[in-house]
Amino acid sequence: MGSVRPADTRRVTTCEFAQPRPRRAPGQVSTLVWLPLAYFGLGLLLFSQARLTLLQAHWAKEQMQVDPALNRRWAGWGLIFIVGITALALLMPAGDTMLGFHVLVWLMWAVALVGRVLLSILSCC
């Protein structure tokens, strides 16, 4: 019977792939980022609509008067909230990208500047 010998790895010096990976621009967002965000965003919208349904059932049981436009407003504000959270998640740094973080810091600085200007205008009057 033969014995098992370890493989000779001294001759392997490089590892070549069949096709090189395409390089993306520093600010480009791939599908691997969009799909999970869309998945969780749509899931949160589904939870929001389920909560509205539970509230409507409770209100119907209590025989409370509810504005008929509440459904449309609930969906609209829920969508705005989820899109805002998704945009904020896209701006957070992930891996080796710092572009989103720099944009977030710049936006926070701009909001603070506008707030200071508004406060100074309101304090003068």
N, CA and C atoms as an extended XYZ file, in Angstrom:
375
Properties=species:S:1:pos:R:3:atomname:S:1:resname:S:1:resid:I:1 pbc="F F F"
N         0.837       -1.173        0.000 N   MET     1
C         0.000        0.000        0.000 CA  MET     1
C         0.879        1.233        0.000 C   MET     1
N         0.328        2.259       -0.587 N   GLY     2
C         1.067        3.509       -0.644 CA  GLY     2
C         0.723        4.400        0.540 C   GLY     2
N         1.563        5.315        0.751 N   SER     3
C         1.322        6.266        1.836 CA  SER     3
C         0.838        7.591        1.259 C   SER     3
N         0.174        8.353        2.090 N   VAL     4
C        -0.329        9.657        1.666 CA  VAL     4
C         0.749       10.695        1.908 C   VAL     4
N         1.100       11.423        0.861 N   ARG     5
C         2.113       12.453        0.975 CA  ARG     5
C         1.454       13.820        0.794 C   ARG     5
N         1.940       14.826        1.485 N   PRO     6
C         1.387       16.165        1.276 CA  PRO     6
C         1.714       16.653       -0.133 C   PRO     6
N         0.814       17.446       -0.666 N   ALA     7
C         1.002       17.973       -2.014 CA  ALA     7
C         2.176       18.945       -2.037 C   ALA     7
N         2.842       18.976       -3.150 N   ASP     8
C         3.972       19.886       -3.317 CA  ASP     8
C         3.431       21.242       -3.758 C   ASP     8
N         3.464       22.224       -2.888 N   THR     9
C         2.903       23.544       -3.200 CA  THR     9
C         3.969       24.571       -3.499 C   THR     9
N         5.196       24.165       -3.594 N   ARG    10
C         6.258       25.131       -3.839 CA  ARG    10
C         6.191       25.715       -5.236 C   ARG    10
N         5.605       24.994       -6.169 N   ARG    11
C         5.588       25.456       -7.553 CA  ARG    11
C         4.445       26.422       -7.839 C   ARG    11
N         3.441       26.469       -6.994 N   VAL    12
C         2.317       27.377       -7.205 CA  VAL    12
C         2.704       28.745       -6.655 C   VAL    12
N         2.856       29.719       -7.555 N   THR    13
C         3.259       31.049       -7.116 CA  THR    13
C         2.178       32.092       -7.354 C   THR    13
N         1.345       31.890       -8.353 N   THR    14
C         0.282       32.858       -8.630 CA  THR    14
C        -1.039       32.129       -8.805 C   THR    14
N        -2.073       32.843       -8.602 N   CYS    15
C        -3.419       32.314       -8.785 CA  CYS    15
C        -4.123       33.224       -9.777 C   CYS    15
N        -4.473       32.701      -10.926 N   GLU    16
C        -5.110       33.516      -11.949 CA  GLU    16
C        -6.572       33.115      -12.073 C   GLU    16
N        -7.427       34.115      -12.225 N   PHE    17
C        -8.838       33.869      -12.428 CA  PHE    17
C        -9.134       33.938      -13.917 C   PHE    17
N       -10.213       33.296      -14.320 N   ALA    18
C       -10.561       33.270      -15.736 CA  ALA    18
C       -10.870       34.681      -16.242 C   ALA    18
N       -11.604       35.454      -15.475 N   GLN    19
C       -11.939       36.811      -15.872 CA  GLN    19
C       -11.638       37.740      -14.707 C   GLN    19
N       -11.060       38.886      -15.001 N   PRO    20
C       -10.817       39.835      -13.906 CA  PRO    20
C       -12.133       40.433      -13.431 C   PRO    20
N       -12.188       40.748      -12.141 N   ARG    21
C       -13.379       41.385      -11.588 CA  ARG    21
C       -13.472       42.808      -12.107 C   ARG    21
N       -14.668       43.223      -12.530 N   PRO    22
C       -14.803       44.609      -12.990 CA  PRO    22
C       -14.634       45.580      -11.832 C   PRO    22
N       -13.956       46.648      -12.095 N   ARG    23
C       -13.745       47.666      -11.065 CA  ARG    23
C       -14.865       48.694      -11.152 C   ARG    23
N       -15.344       49.104       -9.986 N   ARG    24
C       -16.393       50.113       -9.928 CA  ARG    24
C       -15.791       51.446       -9.529 C   ARG    24
N       -16.495       52.488       -9.914 N   ALA    25
C       -16.098       53.827       -9.492 CA  ALA    25
C       -16.301       53.926       -7.983 C   ALA    25
N       -15.566       54.793       -7.275 N   PRO    26
C       -15.669       54.871       -5.814 CA  PRO    26
C       -17.071       55.164       -5.301 C   PRO    26
N       -17.862       55.952       -6.012 N   GLY    27
C       -19.189       56.307       -5.522 CA  GLY    27
C       -20.298       55.444       -6.068 C   GLY    27
N       -19.989       54.422       -6.862 N   GLN    28
C       -21.000       53.605       -7.502 CA  GLN    28
C       -21.546       52.560       -6.531 C   GLN    28
N       -22.861       52.430       -6.494 N   VAL    29
C       -23.515       51.488       -5.592 CA  VAL    29
C       -23.931       50.257       -6.393 C   VAL    29
N       -23.578       49.081       -5.917 N   SER    30
C       -23.883       47.859       -6.649 CA  SER    30
C       -25.256       47.315       -6.262 C   SER    30
N       -25.684       46.298       -6.995 N   THR    31
C       -26.962       45.653       -6.723 CA  THR    31
C       -26.935       44.956       -5.368 C   THR    31
N       -25.769       44.528       -4.936 N   LEU    32
C       -25.664       43.857       -3.645 CA  LEU    32
C       -26.009       44.787       -2.488 C   LEU    32
N       -25.985       46.083       -2.726 N   VAL    33
C       -26.380       47.055       -1.710 CA  VAL    33
C       -27.862       47.375       -1.836 C   VAL    33
N       -28.350       47.537       -3.068 N   TRP    34
C       -29.737       47.943       -3.279 CA  TRP    34
C       -30.738       46.865       -2.884 C   TRP    34
N       -30.454       45.616       -3.218 N   LEU    35
C       -31.439       44.560       -2.968 CA  LEU    35
C       -31.755       44.358       -1.487 C   LEU    35
N       -30.770       44.270       -0.593 N   PRO    36
C       -31.145       44.150        0.829 CA  PRO    36
C       -31.875       45.374        1.363 C   PRO    36
N       -31.486       46.563        0.900 N   LEU    37
C       -32.185       47.762        1.355 CA  LEU    37
C       -33.628       47.768        0.875 C   LEU    37
N       -33.846       47.365       -0.366 N   ALA    38
C       -35.212       47.295       -0.884 CA  ALA    38
C       -36.010       46.226       -0.123 C   ALA    38
N       -35.380       45.101        0.168 N   TYR    39
C       -36.040       44.021        0.903 CA  TYR    39
C       -36.492       44.490        2.282 C   TYR    39
N       -35.591       45.102        3.030 N   PHE    40
C       -35.950       45.553        4.373 CA  PHE    40
C       -36.894       46.746        4.330 C   PHE    40
N       -36.721       47.636        3.349 N   GLY    41
C       -37.628       48.772        3.223 CA  GLY    41
C       -39.049       48.336        2.932 C   GLY    41
N       -39.208       47.401        1.999 N   LEU    42
C       -40.549       46.899        1.689 CA  LEU    42
C       -41.124       46.102        2.856 C   LEU    42
N       -40.260       45.411        3.583 N   GLY    43
C       -40.728       44.705        4.780 CA  GLY    43
C       -41.248       45.669        5.830 C   GLY    43
N       -40.549       46.784        6.010 N   LEU    44
C       -41.018       47.789        6.975 CA  LEU    44
C       -42.332       48.419        6.527 C   LEU    44
N       -42.485       48.629        5.222 N   LEU    45
C       -43.768       49.141        4.726 CA  LEU    45
C       -44.888       48.133        4.976 C   LEU    45
N       -44.591       46.862        4.814 N   LEU    46
C       -45.586       45.829        5.083 CA  LEU    46
C       -45.971       45.818        6.563 C   LEU    46
N       -44.975       45.937        7.446 N   PHE    47
C       -45.275       46.017        8.879 CA  PHE    47
C       -46.107       47.260        9.191 C   PHE    47
N       -45.821       48.361        8.519 N   SER    48
C       -46.578       49.587        8.732 CA  SER    48
C       -48.040       49.399        8.346 C   SER    48
N       -48.267       48.772        7.202 N   GLN    49
C       -49.648       48.543        6.768 CA  GLN    49
C       -50.355       47.551        7.691 C   GLN    49
N       -49.634       46.563        8.199 N   ALA    50
C       -50.237       45.618        9.144 CA  ALA    50
C       -50.630       46.337       10.434 C   ALA    50
N       -49.783       47.265       10.874 N   ARG    51
C       -50.101       48.029       12.093 CA  ARG    51
C       -51.339       48.897       11.872 C   ARG    51
N       -51.449       49.499       10.689 N   LEU    52
C       -52.629       50.296       10.377 CA  LEU    52
C       -53.882       49.425       10.395 C   LEU    52
N       -53.795       48.232        9.870 N   THR    53
C       -54.941       47.326        9.861 CA  THR    53
C       -55.350       46.956       11.286 C   THR    53
N       -54.361       46.699       12.146 N   LEU    54
C       -54.681       46.397       13.545 CA  LEU    54
C       -55.337       47.591       14.238 C   LEU    54
N       -54.813       48.778       13.977 N   LEU    55
C       -55.417       49.973       14.573 CA  LEU    55
C       -56.845       50.182       14.077 C   LEU    55
N       -57.071       49.966       12.778 N   GLN    56
C       -58.419       50.132       12.246 CA  GLN    56
C       -59.390       49.121       12.850 C   GLN    56
N       -58.918       47.885       13.075 N   ALA    57
C       -59.779       46.882       13.705 CA  ALA    57
C       -60.114       47.299       15.139 C   ALA    57
N       -59.121       47.833       15.854 N   HIS    58
C       -59.358       48.298       17.226 CA  HIS    58
C       -60.333       49.475       17.231 C   HIS    58
N       -60.155       50.397       16.295 N   TRP    59
C       -61.044       51.563       16.226 CA  TRP    59
C       -62.462       51.149       15.857 C   TRP    59
N       -62.596       50.156       14.973 N   ALA    60
C       -63.931       49.683       14.597 CA  ALA    60
C       -64.604       48.994       15.786 C   ALA    60
N       -63.818       48.249       16.556 N   LYS    61
C       -64.359       47.571       17.744 CA  LYS    61
C       -64.831       48.588       18.777 C   LYS    61
N       -64.080       49.678       18.920 N   GLU    62
C       -64.444       50.738       19.865 CA  GLU    62
C       -65.456       51.717       19.279 C   GLU    62
N       -65.829       51.541       18.018 N   GLN    63
C       -66.776       52.392       17.289 CA  GLN    63
C       -66.329       53.851       17.291 C   GLN    63
N       -65.053       54.052       16.982 N   MET    64
C       -64.488       55.400       16.912 CA  MET    64
C       -64.588       55.931       15.493 C   MET    64
N       -64.754       57.237       15.389 N   GLN    65
C       -64.777       57.879       14.082 CA  GLN    65
C       -63.341       58.113       13.611 C   GLN    65
N       -63.036       57.716       12.369 N   VAL    66
C       -61.696       57.856       11.809 CA  VAL    66
C       -61.807       58.587       10.485 C   VAL    66
N       -60.890       59.502       10.251 N   ASP    67
C       -60.861       60.247        8.999 CA  ASP    67
C       -60.615       59.289        7.834 C   ASP    67
N       -61.430       59.339        6.781 N   PRO    68
C       -61.248       58.423        5.646 CA  PRO    68
C       -59.912       58.620        4.911 C   PRO    68
N       -59.330       59.787        5.010 N   ALA    69
C       -58.058       60.049        4.324 CA  ALA    69
C       -56.852       59.513        5.098 C   ALA    69
N       -57.109       58.889        6.253 N   LEU    70
C       -56.006       58.388        7.072 CA  LEU    70
C       -55.183       57.321        6.353 C   LEU    70
N       -55.836       56.443        5.599 N   ASN    71
C       -55.105       55.393        4.884 CA  ASN    71
C       -54.083       55.981        3.921 C   ASN    71
N       -54.494       56.979        3.160 N   ARG    72
C       -53.605       57.597        2.182 CA  ARG    72
C       -52.464       58.328        2.873 C   ARG    72
N       -52.764       59.057        3.930 N   ARG    73
C       -51.712       59.776        4.660 CA  ARG    73
C       -50.745       58.809        5.333 C   ARG    73
N       -51.281       57.734        5.908 N   TRP    74
C       -50.437       56.735        6.572 CA  TRP    74
C       -49.444       56.144        5.567 C   TRP    74
N       -49.930       55.770        4.391 N   ALA    75
C       -49.062       55.179        3.371 CA  ALA    75
C       -48.038       56.200        2.879 C   ALA    75
N       -48.467       57.435        2.684 N   GLY    76
C       -47.555       58.472        2.203 CA  GLY    76
C       -46.439       58.778        3.183 C   GLY    76
N       -46.803       59.007        4.437 N   TRP    77
C       -45.781       59.311        5.448 CA  TRP    77
C       -44.896       58.105        5.730 C   TRP    77
N       -45.485       56.913        5.681 N   GLY    78
C       -44.683       55.701        5.855 CA  GLY    78
C       -43.654       55.539        4.748 C   GLY    78
N       -44.067       55.810        3.526 N   LEU    79
C       -43.143       55.722        2.386 CA  LEU    79
C       -42.040       56.771        2.499 C   LEU    79
N       -42.401       57.979        2.881 N   ILE    80
C       -41.389       59.031        3.048 CA  ILE    80
C       -40.397       58.643        4.136 C   ILE    80
N       -40.891       58.096        5.231 N   PHE    81
C       -40.015       57.688        6.333 CA  PHE    81
C       -39.060       56.574        5.889 C   PHE    81
N       -39.585       55.551        5.224 N   ILE    82
C       -38.754       54.421        4.799 CA  ILE    82
C       -37.732       54.864        3.755 C   ILE    82
N       -38.118       55.714        2.826 N   VAL    83
C       -37.163       56.216        1.827 CA  VAL    83
C       -36.073       57.036        2.515 C   VAL    83
N       -36.446       57.826        3.514 N   GLY    84
C       -35.443       58.597        4.253 CA  GLY    84
C       -34.467       57.714        4.997 C   GLY    84
N       -34.977       56.676        5.650 N   ILE    85
C       -34.106       55.744        6.369 CA  ILE    85
C       -33.206       54.999        5.389 C   ILE    85
N       -33.738       54.606        4.239 N   THR    86
C       -32.938       53.918        3.229 CA  THR    86
C       -31.849       54.833        2.698 C   THR    86
N       -32.178       56.093        2.445 N   ALA    87
C       -31.165       57.041        1.975 CA  ALA    87
C       -30.084       57.241        3.034 C   ALA    87
N       -30.485       57.309        4.286 N   LEU    88
C       -29.502       57.438        5.357 CA  LEU    88
C       -28.611       56.203        5.434 C   LEU    88
N       -29.191       55.024        5.235 N   ALA    89
C       -28.387       53.795        5.247 CA  ALA    89
C       -27.406       53.764        4.085 C   ALA    89
N       -27.800       54.315        2.939 N   LEU    90
C       -26.882       54.361        1.796 CA  LEU    90
C       -25.719       55.309        2.047 C   LEU    90
N       -25.927       56.322        2.865 N   LEU    91
C       -24.861       57.286        3.124 CA  LEU    91
C       -23.864       56.807        4.165 C   LEU    91
N       -24.232       55.782        4.917 N   MET    92
C       -23.330       55.284        5.949 CA  MET    92
C       -22.139       54.568        5.311 C   MET    92
N       -20.974       54.668        5.914 N   PRO    93
C       -19.803       54.010        5.322 CA  PRO    93
C       -19.913       52.496        5.421 C   PRO    93
N       -19.502       51.837        4.359 N   ALA    94
C       -19.516       50.371        4.335 CA  ALA    94
C       -18.251       49.894        3.640 C   ALA    94
N       -17.487       49.091        4.311 N   GLY    95
C       -16.273       48.560        3.703 CA  GLY    95
C       -15.227       49.633        3.513 C   GLY    95
N       -14.737       49.726        2.297 N   ASP    96
C       -13.666       50.679        2.030 CA  ASP    96
C       -14.172       51.992        1.442 C   ASP    96
N       -15.489       52.222        1.454 N   THR    97
C       -16.021       53.463        0.898 CA  THR    97
C       -16.239       54.469        2.007 C   THR    97
N       -15.742       55.634        1.816 N   MET    98
C       -15.951       56.714        2.780 CA  MET    98
C       -16.722       57.869        2.154 C   MET    98
N       -17.106       57.738        0.871 N   LEU    99
C       -17.821       58.805        0.193 CA  LEU    99
C       -19.137       59.109        0.895 C   LEU    99
N       -19.895       58.068        1.235 N   GLY   100
C       -21.174       58.278        1.898 CA  GLY   100
C       -21.028       58.977        3.231 C   GLY   100
N       -19.998       58.621        3.971 N   PHE   101
C       -19.770       59.255        5.258 CA  PHE   101
C       -19.447       60.737        5.089 C   PHE   101
N       -18.620       61.078        4.102 N   HIS   102
C       -18.281       62.481        3.856 CA  HIS   102
C       -19.519       63.270        3.420 C   HIS   102
N       -20.374       62.652        2.593 N   VAL   103
C       -21.612       63.322        2.181 CA  VAL   103
C       -22.521       63.526        3.383 C   VAL   103
N       -22.613       62.526        4.253 N   LEU   104
C       -23.444       62.651        5.454 CA  LEU   104
C       -22.937       63.766        6.360 C   LEU   104
N       -21.635       63.839        6.563 N   VAL   105
C       -21.066       64.901        7.401 CA  VAL   105
C       -21.334       66.266        6.768 C   VAL   105
N       -21.173       66.366        5.462 N   TRP   106
C       -21.432       67.628        4.780 CA  TRP   106
C       -22.905       68.021        4.927 C   TRP   106
N       -23.826       67.071        4.777 N   LEU   107
C       -25.256       67.374        4.933 CA  LEU   107
C       -25.577       67.815        6.357 C   LEU   107
N       -24.973       67.155        7.339 N   MET   108
C       -25.203       67.554        8.724 CA  MET   108
C       -24.676       68.968        8.966 C   MET   108
N       -23.531       69.298        8.387 N   TRP   109
C       -22.976       70.642        8.521 CA  TRP   109
C       -23.905       71.656        7.873 C   TRP   109
N       -24.447       71.339        6.678 N   ALA   110
C       -25.346       72.259        5.974 CA  ALA   110
C       -26.633       72.475        6.766 C   ALA   110
N       -27.183       71.407        7.335 N   VAL   111
C       -28.410       71.535        8.148 CA  VAL   111
C       -28.131       72.383        9.389 C   VAL   111
N       -26.978       72.173       10.024 N   ALA   112
C       -26.624       72.974       11.197 CA  ALA   112
C       -26.452       74.441       10.823 C   ALA   112
N       -25.860       74.706        9.684 N   LEU   113
C       -25.672       76.088        9.237 CA  LEU   113
C       -27.014       76.763        8.986 C   LEU   113
N       -27.913       76.073        8.298 N   VAL   114
C       -29.242       76.638        8.036 CA  VAL   114
C       -29.981       76.860        9.352 C   VAL   114
N       -29.842       75.917       10.293 N   GLY   115
C       -30.480       76.093       11.595 CA  GLY   115
C       -29.947       77.298       12.343 C   GLY   115
N       -28.626       77.488       12.293 N   ARG   116
C       -28.045       78.651       12.971 CA  ARG   116
C       -28.508       79.953       12.347 C   ARG   116
N       -28.602       79.985       11.013 N   VAL   117
C       -29.057       81.202       10.331 CA  VAL   117
C       -30.510       81.485       10.714 C   VAL   117
N       -31.348       80.444       10.710 N   LEU   118
C       -32.756       80.646       11.076 CA  LEU   118
C       -32.895       81.097       12.530 C   LEU   118
N       -32.116       80.515       13.426 N   LEU   119
C       -32.182       80.926       14.824 CA  LEU   119
C       -31.709       82.372       15.004 C   LEU   119
N       -30.691       82.782       14.262 N   SER   120
C       -30.235       84.156       14.380 CA  SER   120
C       -31.265       85.126       13.810 C   SER   120
N       -31.937       84.733       12.755 N   ILE   121
C       -32.999       85.591       12.189 CA  ILE   121
C       -34.177       85.694       13.156 C   ILE   121
N       -34.573       84.569       13.745 N   LEU   122
C       -35.694       84.578       14.677 CA  LEU   122
C       -35.367       85.312       15.980 C   LEU   122
N       -34.109       85.277       16.389 N   SER   123
C       -33.753       85.949       17.638 CA  SER   123
C       -33.684       87.471       17.449 C   SER   123
N       -33.482       87.924       16.234 N   CYS   124
C       -33.431       89.381       15.981 CA  CYS   124
C       -34.822       90.000       16.016 C   CYS   124
N       -35.817       89.256       15.659 N   CYS   125
C       -37.185       89.819       15.577 CA  CYS   125
C       -37.866       89.855       16.906 C   CYS   125
